[in-house]
Amino acid sequence: MESYYLDWANLLLRWVHVITAIAWIGSSFYFVFLDSSLTPPEDEDLKRQGVSGELWAVHGGGFYHPVKFLGAPPQLPKHLHWFYWESYSTWLSGFSLFTVSYLWSAGTYLIDKSVMDWSPHAAIAVALAFLVVFWLAYDGICRVFGQRKNGDAIVGALLAVLVAVAAWLACHWFAGRAAFLLVGAMIASSMSANVFFWIIPGQRTVVADIKAGLPVDPIHGKRGKQRSVHNTYFTLPVLFAMLSGHYSFTYTHPQNWLVLLGMMFAGAAIRQFFVLRHGFKLGRNRHPWPYALVGVVAIVGMIVWLKPALSTASIATNSGAAHADSTRATGPIGYRALQPVLEQRCYMCHGAQVQMKNVRLDSVEGVKLHAQAVYQQAVVTKVMPLNNATSITDAERGLIKQWFEGGAALN
């Protein structure tokens, strides 16, 4: 019953997390586009008010005219909208989901004993430390180098090294799937921390100074803009890390940390293309197509690198050999031949005592109901047993393949 309620918690938290993430990323992308698309105002009245840029847009049957003030507006409006709950809600729902999905059952989802054999409590403590230590290191880099000449380049280089180290450590300490998600959560936590510790406090200070009639220190705007720009480049790498859990060929690779870094690099390069594309339309920079090309080349390189080698059986089939696939050498098999494998490798999590994901495989009816899922999870993607906790062999996976492709007989 506990597993059933955890599944509901996982589903609902995932739903909320996706909704809030869409709201946060959508507003972030929009304001990056807005900053890159503003043009100097033509109206003299706007110039006198201190407007530094304006944009005319049409959407949803109406026309919009957002403007940006270089410093303080002549008068603060009665209703000023703040963008921060999108960020906070995304982090809170994401951390709750991480707790339910990984920390609650750390021995199953966080730990792969073939990678690192340690206690659940130790694994949880180190996983949480990733979130805190990365933020402190990243924030320290920004504080020390962010305002220097060529500071953005220095921060970018040091941040790349920091992410690479974190990815290597995560993939050598945790189960591959958990490691990818942990690196994504680590960066996403820093994105939300940027909002909480820098962007919003800086904006509150500016508003308070305007209300008090004090001069506005431009440093708050510069810092806020810097952290906002960092967040927009973090977005696509984080999204890949979060989605990769559905594709085991990425996180099960022997060099999975390089796979993660390669795809994150591709995401950042593609994001750079979209950021600069807005300015190109206004003639502010050259066409940013090289960034998109670099990102695409990196992805294609990953596709080629991760391509599975042809098995001996496949080579023989492709060459016209008369021998059949070895897993079908004895023809179709029934449930009786499959049941010992299920009992030894699957009942631990899908039996009478525990039903992970509300799935039971300790009866003919249960196997019939979930036959397709058993084949996909154990043979096609090889995700199950998770982290191969029950040490299923390739021969046993082959037996499941033989059973399913032979008709999934239940006799």
N, C-alpha and C positions, 0 to 999 in steps of 0.2 A: 504493500500500500504506500509506503514511503516513496518508492520509485515512481508511482503514479502521480503523486502530488509534486514531486520534483520535476517531472516531465511537464506538468501544467505550469509550474513556476518558470521553467525554462522557456516554454512557448510564449507566455505572456510577457516576460521580461525581454525576450528577443523582439517581440512585436513592438513594444514601447521603445526599445533601443533603436530600432530601425527608423521609427517615426521621428524620434527626436534628432537622430543623426541626419536625416534628410533635411529637417528644418535648420540645423546648425550649418551643415555643409552648403545648403542652398543659399542662406544669407551670406555666408563667407564668400562664396564664389561670386555672388551678385555684387558685393562691395568691392571686390578686387576688380571685377569688370568695370564697375562705376568709376573707380579711381583712374583706371587706364583709359577710359573713354571720355572723360571730361574735357571740354574745350573752354578757352577763355571766354568770358561773357561778352556779348555784344551790346547789351543794354547798359546805358550809362548809369541808370539808377542801381543796377546790380553791382556795378563797379564801385560806386560810392558806398554801398553797404559792406564792401569787403569780400564779395564773392570772387573766388579764384577759379571756379570752373562750373560748367553747367552741362546738362545733357537733355536732349529732347528724345522721348521714346513713345512708341505706341504699343499698347498691349490690352487685350481683353476688351476691345471696343472703345478705349479711351486714350487720351494723350497725357503723358506725365512729363514733369519738368523739374527734376531734382537739381539742386545747386549745392556747392560746397564752399564754406567760408574758410578763408585762409587762417584767420584767427578766431576771435570771438564774434558772434553775430551781434548786430546792434541791440537786440533784445532777446532774452531767452523766451521761448514759447511756454505757454501754460502746460502743455502736454508734450513731454520729451520722451521718446521711445528709447529704451535701453535694450541692447542685444546681449544678454548673458544667460537667461534661463535655458536657451537652446543648448548652450555648452554644458551647463551644470546638469541638466536633465540627461543629456547623452552620457556624461561620465557616471552619474549615479546609477542609471539603468545598466550601463555597461559593466561597472564594477559588481553590481548585484548579480548580473548574468554570469560573470566570471566566477563569482563565489559559488553560485548554484551548480554551474557546469563543471568546474575544475577543482576549486578549493574544498568543496563539500565532500567530494570523493577523490581526494588527491592521490590515494593509493592506486586508483584505477586510471584516472585521466591525466594526472600531472606527472606521474612517475613511470618511467620505463626502466626496469631493472637491468636491462642489457646496456643502457646508457649510463645510469647512475643509480646505485642501490642505496637509497637512504630512506629515512623515516618520513611519513607524511607531514609531520610537524616541521621538520627541517626544510622540506621542499616548499611548504607554504610560506615559511618565514623568508626564504631566499626569493621566492616569486614576488612577494610583496616588497622586498628590498629593491628589486629591479625597478619598480615604479618610482620609489623614492630616490634612489641613488642616481638614476638617469636624470631625473628632474634637477637635482642639485648640481650635477656635473654640467648639464646643458645650461642651466641658469647662470652658473659661475662663468662659463665660457662667454655668454652674452654680456655679462657685467664687465668682464675684464677686457674683452676684445671688440665688443659691439660698437663702441663709439670711436674707435680708432680709424685712421686712414686705411682704406681697403679692409675695414672691419668685417663687412659682409662676406668677403672671400675667405678671410681667416676663420670666421665662425662656421661657414659652410664646410671648409676642409676638416676642421676639428670635429664638427658634428658627424661628418661621414665616418671618421675614425671611431668615434664613440659608438655609433650605431653598429659598425662592423664588429667591434669588441663585444658588445652586448649580444649580437646575433650569434657569434661564435660560442660564447659562454652558455646562452640559453639552449642552443642545439646540442651542446655537450653535457648539459646537466639535466634537461627535461625531455619528456617524450616529444617527438617531432611536432606533432599537431599542437601540443600545448606550448612548445617553444615559439612557434610562429605567432600564435595568438598573443603570447606574453610580450613579444617584441612590439607587436601592434598596439597592445594595451599600454605599454610603456611610453610609446611616442604619443598616443592619444591622451594619456594622462598629462603629459607635458603641454599639449595643446590647450587642455582645459585649465591647467595651472597658469598658462600665459594669460588667459582671460581673467582668472581669479586674482592673481597676484600683481599683474601689471596693467593690462588693458583697462579693466573697469576701475581700479583705484586711481589710475591716471586721469581717466575721464571724470571721475567724481571730484578730483582736485581742481580740474579745469572749471567745472560747473560751479564749484564753491567759490573759486576766485572771481568768476564773472559776477556772481550774486553779491560778493563783498566789494566789488568795484576795484579789485586788485589786478595788476598786470598778469597776463597768462604766460607761464613759463613754457616755451615751445618744446622743452625736453620731453614732456609728457606725451605730446603728440608723436614725436619721433620714436619714442620707445614703444608706444602702442602700435604704430605702423610697422615697426620692425618685427614685433612678435606676431602681428596679424599676417605679415608676409611669410614668416616661418610656418605658421599654421597652414597656409594654403599649399605650401610645398609638402607638408607632412601628409596631407589628406589622401592622395592616391596610394602612397606606400602603405598607410594604415589600412585602407580598404582592401588592398591585396592580402595583407596579413590576416585580416578577419575572414575573408572569403576562402582562403587557401585550405581551411580545415575540411572543406568538401571535396578536395582533390588530393588524394593520398600520394600521387606520383610526385608531388612537390616536397612534402615534408618527410617522406620516407627515403628520399635519396641519400646515399652515403655522405654527400657533401651538401646537405640540405641548407646549411647556413649560407653557402654561396648562392644557392637558388633564391633564397629569401633576399639577399642583398642585391642580386641581379635584377629581380623583379621590382624591388623598391627603387632602384636606380632608374629603371625604365619608367616607372610611374612619375618620379620627380621630373625627369626630362620631358615627358609628355605634358605635365602640368605647366612647365616653363613655356612650352609652345603656346598653350592657350592663354597664359598671362600676357606674353609679348604680342600675341596676335591682335589683341585689342589696340595696342599702341601702333602697330603696323598700319592698321586701317586709317589712322590719322597722320601717317607719315612720320612718326616719332622714332622709328627704328626699322632696321632691315627685316625682311620676312624671316620669321623664326623657324622655317621648315627644317633646318638642320637638327633642332632639338627633337622634333617629332621623329625624324629619321633615326636619330640615335636611339630613341626609346623603342621604336619598332625593330631596329636591328638587334637590340638587346633581347627583346622578346623572342624574335626568330632564332637567335642564338640559343636561348633556353630550350625552345622547342626541339631543335636539332640535338642539343646536348642530352636532354632527358629522354630522347626517343629510345624505347626498349629494344634490346637486341633480339633478332629473330631466333626463336628456339630451333633446335635441331629438327623437331617434328614439322615446324612451319616451313623450314628450308626444303625438307624432303617433299612436302606437299606442293610447294611452289614449283619445284623442278619436275613435277609429274611422276614422282615415285608412287608406287602402288600401295605402300604401307600407310595405314591409317594412323591418326594421332594416338600416341601411346595411352592416353587416358581413356580411349574408347576401345582398346585392344580386346577386351573381354565382353564388349557389348553393354547394353543398358543394365543397371542394377536397381534394386528396390530399396525400400525403407529399412529392411532388416540389415542390409550391408552398411547403410549410412548411420543407423542408430548408435553404434558404438562410438563413432566419431563425435556425434552430437553430445552424447553423454559425457565424454571425457573433455571436450573442448568448449561446449556451449552451455551446458546445464548450470554451470556456476553462476552465470548472470541471467540466464533465461530458463530457469527451472521453477520448481515448486516454492523455493525459499525466496528467490529474488527474480523479479521480472523487469529488467532494465528496458526502458522505452515501451513498457507494457507488452513485451513480446515473450511468449513461452514456447519453447521448442521441445518439451518433454512429453509430447503426445503426437499421435498421427494427425489429429485435427490442427494442432498448432503449426506443425511442419507444413501441412497443406496450405494453411492460410498465409504463411510467410515464406513460401518456397522461393519466390522471385527475389525477395530481400536477402535471404540466406545466400543465394547464388551471387547476387551483386556485391554484397558486403564481404563475403569470404573468398570469392574467386576473382571477380572482375576488379574491384578496387583494393581488395585485401586489407580493408580497414579493420575488419573483425577477425578474430578477437582483438579488442583494442590493445594496442602496443604488444600484441601477441602474448598476452598475459598467461594464456593456457598452453603456450608452446605448440600450436598446431603446426604440422609439417606440410611441405609442399605436396607430398603424396596424398595426404588427407584432403588438402584443397582440391587436388585432382580427382579424388573420389567424389567430392561434392559436385564438381563439374560434370563428371561422368553420369552421376545420378540425375542432375537437372536436365542436361542436354539429351539424355536418353528418355525423357518423358516424365521425370519426377514421380516414378511409380511409388505407391504407398503400400505395397504388399511385402 
